[in-house]
Amino acid sequence: MDKKELVLPVQEMTPELMQMMEDEGLIVRLSPRHHEISDAPFGETSWMTLYDGVDGYGPHKIIAITVNRLGFPGFGTHPDQEEFLLIGTNASVPMYILVARMQREEFEKKRDAGALTADDFYFLKAKFNDPEVSFFVMNKGVPHGEGILETGDLLPSFYVTESRDLPLDLCEIGYEIEAAR
């Protein structure tokens, strides 16, 4: 059975776009002054928990990732959050992050019905080293993946922190993803 083609507009990572993603519950932005505690008492250091990891996936780890695969064969979900630290070089082959605008269950229903559209995704061109957009938490259950659309000598690399035993539950997209030109 041939897959339908889905042409998606490439979106630049801007503070406004990342805020939209946060407002939709897909991510938590890690950016300057975003979680500032305005009523921190004088003489104290105040803190707030952004999320607590789910018990059972082990302690946190940090991993370095280099992407050298065309498309999004690693598209999937995790049962807990992970942090993206897009520390890298913008001179590398462009990397793209495909994020569904819904939780996995809804995604699979729409996919199985052949009803996914470009409006169901954020197709982000990764932007490295920008404190306003390059650091965020991917919320649990949100289908996502990273990929490249062309090969080259300088491959994109970045960091992820996540629970040591966090599984990746692959999720078939069911469509051929193409970038709008």
Helices and strands as residue ranges (DSSP letters): E 4-8, E 11-12, H 15-23, E 27-29, E 60-66, E 76-77, E 82-85, E 95-100, H 104-112, G 118-120, E 121-125, E 135-138, E 144-148, E 157-163, E 169-170, E 175-179
